[in-house]
Amino acid sequence: MDAYYTIEEKYLQAVDEINYGENPKGLKLLNEIISNDPLHARAHYQLGKIFYYEIKDYQAAGYHFKTCAELEPSFPDVYYHYLHLIVFLNMDKKVSEVAVKALTIPGVSAAAIHNLLGLFAEKNKSWTVAINEYQSAFIEVIDKKQQDDIEISIERVKQKMQHNNSYRYYLAD
């Protein structure tokens, strides 16, 4: 068994384990960190990612993402994943709260946040809001692949708008 001298060393080892696909080892190390230092924000962040993407325990993931954002509000990495989770769960009030906060944090990709807001609006059939958010994402994006993905999203919403309008029936008295 390796001896770790600091929490930071243990954290880095946990991240390495996760990056090499050793999620159980990484999870064990992260839980040890949290038991020794419950205020270690980045360990909560990594736990949130494991619970969201690997274990699919959305309540635990939300707890860890929220805890990380509260403990270290200037840590930009947490906001995309936290917002992704609450958009997936369709948590209306929380989406706007986290997005507004995220857009004020240096290092957070405004394009990614607007893209998630566009997705949220699209899921809720708010076509105009979705197009506006996707257009905001398009303005902010600097990656060609992401730009192409956003253009596809805009076209998809426009098609949905047309499809929705062509099948609208009204009953007359």
Disulfide bonds with the S-S distance in Angstrom:
none
